Amino acid sequence: MAQVVVRQLGEDVKERLRRRAARNGRSVEAEIRHILRKAVYEDPAPVTELGSRIAARFRGVGLRRQLPELRGQPPRGADVGR
């Protein structure tokens, strides 16, 4: 088994790890192993483009058409109907 040494870990982090380990019925070392395993084996969230995320957030609340892609277009002021 490999060993890892973590230096310069703040006392506050060490104390939080200790409390978390106690809550979960593990030693601090076992808790750290659990955290690392979970972090390494978790499936990363799929990366989506900003426009797609905005459209998904407002889907069903009045957005009736697709938002145009603005990448590469020069910035322009808003038309406020003057």
GIURQUI-V997670 format. One line per field, one symbol per residue. ss: DSSP state (~ for helix, > for strand, _ for the rest). psi: psi as a letter, one per 40 degrees, with the letter a starting at -180 (. if undefined). burial: I if it has 9 or more other C-alpha atoms within 8 Angstrom, else O. A space follows every 50 residues. Layout:
# GIURQUI-V997670
ss=???
psi=???
burial=???
This chain:
# GIURQUI-V997670
ss=__________~~~~~~~~~~~~~____~~~~~~~~~~~~~~________~ ~~~~~~~~________________________
psi=iiihhhifhidddddddddddddefiidddddddddddddeihihihiid dddddddehefeheiihiheheiiiiiihef.
burial=OOOOOOOOOOOOOIOOIIOIIIOOOIIIOIIIOOOOOOOOOOOOOOOOOO OOIOIOOIOOOOIOOOOOOOOOOOOOOOOOOO
